Amino acid sequence: MNQRTIAGTVSISGVGLHTGQQVNLTFKSAPTGHGVKFKRTDLDEQPLMNVDVNRVVSTERSTTLGGGSATVSTIEHLLSALSGLQIDNILIEIDGGEVPILDGSASPYVEVLQQVGFEEQDTPRDYFVVEEPITFRDETTGSEIVALPYDGFEVVSMIDFDSPVLGQQYATLRGYEDYAEEIAPCRTFVFLHELEALFEHDLIRGGDLTNAIVIADRHVPQPRLDSLAQKMGKDTVEVTEQGILNTLDLKFHNEPARHKLLDVMGDISLLGVPIRGRILATKPGHRVNVAFTKLLKKAYLDQRRLKGRPQYNPNDEPVYNVEQILEIMPHRYPFLLIDKIIEKGENHIVGLKNLSFNEAFFQGHFPGNHVMPGVLQIEAMAQTGGLLVLTQQEDPGNWDTYFLKIENAKFKNFVVPGDTILFKMELIAPVRRGICQMRGTAYVGNKLVSEADLVAQIVRRS
């Protein structure tokens, strides 16, 4: 699926929950690769802030991004809407430091973005594909989030409060088709005793009784309810049989669990790319969500770096075994550094070397600290690349390969006895007059151990 942005420009306004300030947002389309960015138009330099988990500066009561002296807080509902609508590239101009709370859900953002419409772009969307379980657990709170391999996208949230009103609840979203109807409308919630404390400390200047579900899990005398109502601009409020204030009706029996799922989607979108996998969130919260997303970010960066890593199954028949390699290559013990070829295409080839302690170079490099020399890794790359080019000749056994240039060589991890090292060579230009330009990478397991750009010439033996 390709990336997408919105089809025009659209605005929305509202009050920040914590600051109580009126804030205006303008959404603008953005080119491919732009990602999601905030622009603080109320500041002199109008700084841009990438939506990135490594830019989170606070998770106290909401998720806050920071860049230099600028911040934008309470971003989770808006980011959830962008994630649920699969918007990859967008510029969000904001003239204040907090995203409006609106009705406490993601629906107002979904509706305004749906009104302007979407535009598919010409660049494929990048994904983070969960290949193995990734887990974050907070031993103190019992919160846990797990990412599991899954062919698609799914989020499951579970909440469990020590409350006679709000106990265990579950919510599930499979794919994105039902997000706008089933998840986006679900509003934030707060316990009545927490709400009173926030009011006492002047921490929700923009809150009222219509942008949060207020749960009363303890007996509250009516005079206290009346006092709270007056602070919120109401004459009086009552507690319903469901244990919530009568200012709102639940849209779903499990609306709190669905809202937590909404928050999880917003926070994990700080990864910067959509996920192919299953997310299981138990007792999630912004701090836990962000800590988990940082683990996803590390795994994603490793995956992107290893995107071209070849796969090796020792049960598969090799393209060339060592006897066939000896018929093509002039190299012999102790300088033949390839045991077999496991993959070969028109412009690439993958060779393999099983390293034992008996390799001649390990005896002197180094006693007590045996490491494969980097120059021999480069030589093994060249031999692998030579097999690709030589096998394209009519009589491959009558040609030799000579180095002309080595550039951008980097050695990133040790290669030691017992390792199986894979060498992947890719042609970066057509072969002309026997000149071969190739990009080489070497892997041990999930580690990139070395890389280099090689130029060589194949010469027929006289």
C-alpha positions as CSV (number, residue, x, y, z in Angstrom):
1,M,0.0,0.0,0.0
2,N,1.3,3.5,-0.8
3,Q,1.7,6.4,1.6
4,R,-1.1,8.9,1.8
5,T,-1.8,12.5,2.9
6,I,-4.9,14.6,3.1
7,A,-6.4,16.2,0.0
8,G,-6.4,19.8,1.1
9,T,-6.3,22.1,4.1
10,V,-8.7,22.1,7.0
11,S,-8.8,23.6,10.5
12,I,-10.3,22.9,13.9
13,S,-10.3,24.9,17.1
14,G,-10.8,24.1,20.8
15,V,-9.6,24.5,24.4
16,G,-6.6,22.8,25.9
17,L,-7.6,20.5,28.8
18,H,-4.8,21.5,31.1
19,T,-4.0,25.0,30.0
20,G,-7.6,26.2,29.3
21,Q,-6.3,28.2,26.3
22,Q,-8.1,28.4,23.0
23,V,-6.0,26.7,20.3
24,N,-6.3,26.6,16.6
25,L,-5.1,23.7,14.4
26,T,-4.6,23.7,10.7
27,F,-4.0,20.4,8.8
28,K,-2.1,20.6,5.5
29,S,-1.1,18.0,3.0
30,A,2.6,17.0,2.9
31,P,4.9,15.2,0.4
32,T,6.0,11.6,0.7
33,G,8.6,10.9,3.4
34,H,7.5,14.0,5.3
35,G,5.9,12.1,8.1
36,V,3.8,13.8,10.8
37,K,5.1,17.2,12.0
38,F,3.8,19.9,14.3
39,K,4.6,23.6,13.6
40,R,4.2,26.1,16.4
41,T,3.0,29.1,14.5
42,D,2.6,31.2,17.7
43,L,6.4,31.2,18.3
44,D,8.8,33.6,16.6
45,E,10.9,30.9,14.8
46,Q,7.8,28.7,14.1
47,P,9.8,25.5,15.0
48,L,8.9,22.2,13.4
49,M,8.7,19.1,15.6
50,N,8.8,15.6,14.2
51,V,6.4,13.1,15.8
52,D,9.0,10.7,17.2
53,V,9.1,8.7,20.4
54,N,12.6,10.0,21.1
55,R,11.2,13.5,21.3
56,V,8.7,12.7,24.1
57,V,9.6,14.9,27.1
58,S,6.7,14.1,29.4
59,T,4.0,11.5,29.9
60,E,2.5,13.1,33.0
61,R,-1.3,13.1,32.4
62,S,-0.7,13.2,28.7
63,T,2.0,12.7,26.0
64,T,4.1,15.7,25.3
65,L,6.6,16.3,22.5
66,G,9.5,18.7,22.8
67,G,12.0,20.3,20.5
68,G,14.3,23.0,21.7
69,S,12.2,25.4,23.8
70,A,8.9,24.4,22.1
71,T,6.5,21.7,23.3
72,V,3.2,20.3,22.2
73,S,1.1,18.3,24.8
74,T,-2.0,16.1,24.8
75,I,-1.2,14.8,21.4
76,E,-2.4,11.2,21.8
77,H,-6.0,11.6,20.6
78,L,-5.0,13.4,17.4
79,L,-2.2,11.0,16.7
80,S,-4.6,8.1,17.2
81,A,-6.9,9.6,14.6
82,L,-4.1,9.9,12.1
83,S,-3.1,6.3,12.8
84,G,-6.6,5.0,12.5
85,L,-7.1,6.9,9.2
86,Q,-3.7,5.7,8.0
87,I,-2.4,9.2,7.2
88,D,1.4,9.0,6.7
89,N,2.3,12.6,5.8
90,I,0.7,15.7,7.3
91,L,1.8,19.1,8.6
92,I,-0.1,20.3,11.7
93,E,0.1,24.0,12.4
94,I,-0.8,24.9,16.0
95,D,-0.9,28.3,17.6
96,G,-0.5,27.0,21.2
97,G,1.3,24.4,23.3
98,E,-1.6,22.0,23.8
99,V,-3.8,20.1,21.4
100,P,-7.5,20.8,22.1
101,I,-9.4,18.2,24.2
102,L,-12.7,18.7,22.3
103,D,-15.1,16.0,23.4
104,G,-12.3,13.8,25.0
105,S,-12.2,11.4,22.0
106,A,-10.6,11.2,18.6
107,S,-13.9,11.6,16.7
108,P,-13.7,15.4,16.0
109,Y,-10.3,14.9,14.4
110,V,-11.5,11.9,12.4
111,E,-14.6,13.8,11.1
112,V,-12.7,16.9,10.0
113,L,-10.0,14.9,8.3
114,Q,-12.6,12.7,6.5
115,Q,-14.3,15.9,5.3
116,V,-11.2,17.1,3.5
117,G,-10.5,13.6,2.1
118,F,-7.3,11.7,1.4
119,E,-4.8,11.5,-1.4
120,E,-2.8,8.4,-2.2
121,Q,0.8,9.1,-3.0
122,D,3.3,7.4,-5.3
123,T,5.7,6.0,-2.7
124,P,5.2,2.6,-1.0
125,R,4.5,2.8,2.7
126,D,7.2,1.5,5.0
127,Y,6.1,-0.8,7.9
128,F,7.6,-2.2,11.0
129,V,7.0,-6.0,10.7
130,V,7.0,-7.7,14.1
131,E,9.2,-10.8,13.6
132,E,9.6,-11.9,17.2
133,P,7.9,-11.1,20.5
134,I,8.8,-7.7,22.0
135,T,7.7,-7.1,25.6
136,F,7.7,-4.2,28.1
137,R,6.6,-4.9,31.7
138,D,6.4,-2.5,34.6
139,E,6.8,-4.7,37.7
140,T,5.5,-1.9,40.0
141,T,2.1,-1.4,38.3
142,G,1.8,-4.8,36.6
143,S,1.4,-3.0,33.2
144,E,2.6,-5.0,30.3
145,I,2.6,-4.5,26.5
146,V,3.6,-7.2,24.0
147,A,4.0,-7.1,20.3
148,L,3.6,-10.4,18.5
149,P,4.0,-11.5,14.8
150,Y,0.7,-11.3,13.0
151,D,-0.3,-11.1,9.4
152,G,-2.0,-7.7,9.6
153,F,-2.7,-5.3,12.4
154,E,-4.5,-5.9,15.7
155,V,-4.6,-4.2,19.1
156,V,-6.1,-5.7,22.2
157,S,-6.4,-3.6,25.4
158,M,-7.3,-4.8,28.9
159,I,-7.9,-2.6,31.9
160,D,-8.2,-3.7,35.5
161,F,-9.0,-1.1,38.2
162,D,-9.5,-1.9,41.9
163,S,-13.0,-0.4,41.7
164,P,-16.5,-1.8,42.2
165,V,-17.6,0.3,39.2
166,L,-14.7,-0.2,36.7
167,G,-13.1,-3.6,37.0
168,Q,-11.7,-5.7,34.1
169,Q,-12.7,-4.6,30.6
170,Y,-11.4,-5.7,27.2
171,A,-11.4,-4.1,23.7
172,T,-10.1,-5.3,20.4
173,L,-9.5,-3.7,17.0
174,R,-8.5,-5.8,14.0
175,G,-7.4,-3.8,11.0
176,Y,-8.4,-0.1,10.5
177,E,-11.8,-0.5,8.9
178,D,-13.8,-0.1,12.1
179,Y,-11.6,2.5,13.8
180,A,-13.7,5.5,13.0
181,E,-16.9,3.9,14.3
182,E,-15.8,1.6,17.1
183,I,-12.7,3.3,18.7
184,A,-12.5,7.0,17.7
185,P,-15.8,8.0,19.6
186,C,-14.6,6.6,22.9
187,R,-13.9,9.4,25.4
188,T,-11.3,9.7,28.1
189,F,-12.4,8.8,31.7
190,V,-11.4,9.9,35.2
191,F,-12.4,8.9,38.7
192,L,-14.3,11.5,40.7
193,H,-11.8,11.7,43.5
194,E,-9.0,12.3,40.9
195,L,-11.1,15.0,39.2
196,E,-11.5,16.8,42.5
197,A,-7.8,16.7,43.2
198,L,-7.0,18.0,39.7
199,F,-9.4,20.9,40.3
200,E,-7.9,21.7,43.6
201,H,-4.5,22.0,42.0
202,D,-5.8,23.9,39.0
203,L,-4.5,21.3,36.6
204,I,-7.6,21.0,34.3
205,R,-8.4,24.6,33.4
206,G,-10.1,23.5,30.2
207,G,-12.0,20.5,31.6
208,D,-15.8,20.3,31.8
209,L,-18.3,17.5,32.4
210,T,-18.8,16.8,28.7
211,N,-15.3,15.9,27.6
212,A,-14.7,13.0,30.1
213,I,-16.5,10.1,31.6
214,V,-16.5,10.7,35.4
215,I,-16.6,7.5,37.4
216,A,-17.8,7.6,41.0
217,D,-16.7,4.4,42.6
218,R,-17.1,5.7,46.1
219,H,-20.0,7.3,47.9
220,V,-20.0,11.0,47.5
221,P,-22.3,13.3,49.4
222,Q,-24.6,15.3,47.3
223,P,-23.2,18.7,48.6
224,R,-19.8,17.7,47.2
225,L,-21.3,16.8,43.9
226,D,-23.1,20.1,43.8
227,S,-19.9,22.0,44.5
228,L,-18.1,20.2,41.8
229,A,-20.9,20.8,39.4
230,Q,-20.8,24.6,40.0
231,K,-17.1,24.6,39.3
232,M,-17.8,23.0,36.0
233,G,-20.7,25.3,35.1
234,K,-23.5,23.0,36.0
235,D,-26.3,23.4,38.6
236,T,-26.1,19.9,39.9
237,V,-25.0,16.4,39.0
238,E,-26.0,12.9,40.1
239,V,-24.4,9.5,40.0
240,T,-26.2,7.0,37.8
241,E,-26.8,3.3,38.4
242,Q,-23.8,2.6,36.2
243,G,-21.6,4.5,38.7
244,I,-20.9,7.5,36.4
245,L,-22.0,11.1,36.5
246,N,-25.2,11.7,34.7
247,T,-23.6,14.3,32.4
248,L,-22.8,11.7,29.8
249,D,-24.1,8.3,28.6
250,L,-21.7,5.5,27.8
251,K,-21.5,4.9,24.0
252,F,-20.3,1.3,24.6
253,H,-20.4,-0.9,27.7
254,N,-16.6,-1.1,27.5
255,E,-15.9,2.5,26.5
256,P,-13.0,3.0,29.0
257,A,-11.2,-0.1,27.6
258,R,-11.8,1.2,24.0
259,H,-10.4,4.6,25.0
260,K,-7.3,3.0,26.4
261,L,-6.9,1.2,23.0
262,L,-7.3,4.6,21.3
263,D,-4.5,6.0,23.5
264,V,-2.3,3.0,22.8
265,M,-2.7,3.6,19.0
266,G,-1.8,7.3,19.4
267,D,1.3,6.6,21.5
268,I,2.7,3.8,19.4
269,S,2.3,5.9,16.3
270,L,5.3,7.8,17.7
271,L,7.2,4.9,16.1
272,G,6.8,6.8,12.9
273,V,5.7,3.9,10.7
274,P,2.6,1.6,10.9
275,I,3.0,-1.8,12.4
276,R,2.3,-5.2,11.0
277,G,1.8,-7.2,14.2
278,R,-0.5,-7.8,17.2
279,I,-0.3,-5.5,20.2
280,L,-1.5,-6.9,23.5
281,A,-1.8,-4.1,26.1
282,T,-2.5,-4.9,29.8
283,K,-3.2,-1.9,32.0
284,P,-1.7,0.5,29.5
285,G,-0.9,4.2,30.2
286,H,1.1,6.9,28.5
287,R,4.4,6.2,30.4
288,V,4.2,2.5,29.6
289,N,3.1,3.1,26.0
290,V,6.0,5.4,25.3
291,A,8.5,3.0,27.0
292,F,7.2,0.2,24.9
293,T,7.3,2.3,21.7
294,K,11.0,3.0,22.4
295,L,11.6,-0.8,22.3
296,L,9.7,-0.9,19.0
297,K,11.8,1.9,17.6
298,K,15.0,0.1,18.4
299,A,13.7,-3.1,16.8
300,Y,12.5,-1.1,13.8
301,L,15.9,0.6,13.2
302,D,17.6,-2.8,13.5
303,Q,15.2,-4.3,11.1
304,R,15.7,-1.5,8.6
305,R,19.4,-1.8,8.9
306,L,19.2,-5.5,8.3
307,K,16.5,-5.2,5.6
308,G,18.6,-6.9,3.0
309,R,19.9,-9.6,5.4
310,P,19.8,-12.9,3.6
311,Q,18.0,-15.9,5.1
312,Y,19.8,-19.2,5.5
313,N,18.2,-22.6,5.9
314,P,20.9,-25.3,6.2
315,N,18.4,-27.9,4.9
316,D,18.2,-26.1,1.5
317,E,20.3,-27.4,-1.4
318,P,23.1,-24.9,-2.1
319,V,23.4,-23.2,-5.5
320,Y,27.1,-24.3,-5.6
321,N,28.8,-26.6,-3.1
322,V,32.5,-26.3,-2.3
323,E,33.4,-28.8,-5.0
324,Q,31.6,-26.8,-7.7
325,I,33.2,-23.6,-6.3
326,L,36.7,-25.2,-6.8
327,E,35.8,-25.8,-10.5
328,I,35.2,-22.1,-10.9
329,M,37.6,-20.3,-8.5
330,P,41.4,-20.5,-8.6
331,H,41.6,-20.1,-4.8
332,R,42.7,-23.1,-2.7
333,Y,43.4,-23.8,1.0
334,P,44.1,-21.9,3.1
335,F,42.8,-19.0,1.0
336,L,39.4,-20.3,-0.2
337,L,37.1,-18.4,2.1
338,I,33.7,-19.6,0.8
339,D,32.1,-22.9,1.6
340,K,29.0,-22.7,-0.6
341,I,26.7,-20.3,-2.5
342,I,23.1,-20.3,-1.1
343,E,21.5,-17.7,-3.3
344,K,22.1,-16.3,-6.7
345,G,20.3,-13.9,-9.0
346,E,21.1,-11.8,-12.0
347,N,22.6,-9.0,-9.9
348,H,23.3,-10.5,-6.5
349,I,24.8,-13.5,-4.8
350,V,25.1,-14.8,-1.3
351,G,28.0,-16.9,-0.1
352,L,28.5,-18.7,3.2
353,K,31.5,-19.5,5.4
354,N,31.4,-21.8,8.4
355,L,34.2,-20.7,10.7
356,S,35.9,-23.3,12.9
357,F,38.7,-22.9,15.3
358,N,40.9,-24.8,12.8
359,E,41.0,-21.9,10.3
360,A,44.7,-21.1,9.7
361,F,44.4,-17.4,10.4
362,F,42.9,-18.0,13.9
363,Q,46.2,-19.5,15.1
364,G,47.9,-16.2,15.0
365,H,45.0,-13.7,15.1
366,F,45.1,-13.6,18.1
367,P,46.2,-16.1,20.7
368,G,43.6,-16.0,23.4
369,N,41.4,-13.7,21.4
370,H,40.5,-15.3,18.1
371,V,39.0,-12.9,15.6
372,M,38.6,-13.1,11.8
373,P,40.7,-10.4,10.3
374,G,38.6,-7.6,8.6
375,V,40.8,-7.8,5.5
376,L,39.9,-11.5,5.1
377,Q,36.2,-10.6,5.4
378,I,36.7,-8.2,2.5
379,E,38.5,-11.0,0.6
380,A,35.6,-13.3,1.2
381,M,33.2,-10.7,-0.2
382,A,35.4,-10.4,-3.3
383,Q,35.4,-14.2,-3.8
384,T,31.6,-14.3,-3.5
385,G,31.2,-11.4,-5.9
386,G,33.7,-13.1,-8.2
387,L,31.6,-16.2,-8.4
388,L,28.6,-14.1,-9.5
389,V,30.6,-12.5,-12.4
390,L,32.6,-15.5,-13.4
391,T,29.6,-17.8,-13.7
392,Q,28.3,-15.4,-16.3
393,Q,31.2,-16.2,-18.6
394,E,31.3,-19.0,-21.0
395,D,34.4,-20.7,-19.4
396,P,34.4,-19.4,-15.9
397,G,37.3,-21.5,-14.8
398,N,39.7,-19.6,-17.0
399,W,39.3,-16.2,-15.5
400,D,40.9,-14.4,-12.5
401,T,39.6,-11.5,-10.4
402,Y,41.8,-8.6,-9.2
403,F,41.0,-5.8,-6.8
404,L,41.0,-2.3,-8.2
405,K,39.5,-0.3,-5.3
406,I,38.0,-0.8,-1.8
407,E,35.8,2.1,-0.4
408,N,33.6,2.7,2.6
409,A,34.8,-0.4,4.4
410,K,33.4,-0.6,7.9
411,F,33.8,-3.4,10.6
412,K,31.0,-3.3,13.1
413,N,31.2,-6.6,15.1
414,F,33.7,-9.3,15.8
415,V,33.6,-12.6,13.8
416,V,34.8,-15.5,15.9
417,P,35.2,-19.3,15.8
418,G,31.9,-21.0,15.6
419,D,30.2,-18.2,13.6
420,T,28.4,-18.8,10.3
421,I,29.0,-15.6,8.2
422,L,26.9,-14.7,5.2
423,F,28.3,-12.5,2.4
424,K,25.9,-10.7,0.2
425,M,27.2,-9.0,-2.9
426,E,25.1,-6.8,-5.2
427,L,26.1,-5.3,-8.5
428,I,25.7,-1.5,-8.3
429,A,26.5,-0.9,-12.0
430,P,26.5,-3.1,-15.2
431,V,29.8,-5.0,-15.8
432,R,31.7,-3.1,-18.6
433,R,35.1,-4.2,-20.0
434,G,35.5,-6.6,-17.2
435,I,35.1,-3.9,-14.5
436,C,32.7,-5.0,-11.6
437,Q,31.3,-2.5,-9.0
438,M,29.7,-4.3,-6.1
439,R,28.3,-3.5,-2.7
440,G,29.2,-6.1,-0.1
441,T,27.6,-6.8,3.3
442,A,28.4,-9.5,5.8
443,Y,26.1,-10.9,8.5
444,V,26.4,-13.2,11.5
445,G,22.9,-13.9,12.7
446,N,21.1,-10.6,13.1
447,K,24.3,-8.6,13.2
448,L,25.8,-6.7,10.3
449,V,29.5,-7.4,10.9
450,S,31.1,-5.6,7.9
451,E,30.4,-3.8,4.7
452,A,32.3,-2.3,1.8
453,D,32.1,-1.1,-1.8
454,L,34.4,-3.1,-4.0
455,V,35.7,-2.5,-7.6
456,A,37.4,-5.4,-9.3
457,Q,38.4,-6.5,-12.8
458,I,38.0,-10.0,-14.2
459,V,40.9,-11.0,-16.6
460,R,41.1,-14.1,-18.8
461,R,44.1,-16.2,-18.2
462,S,46.6,-16.3,-21.0
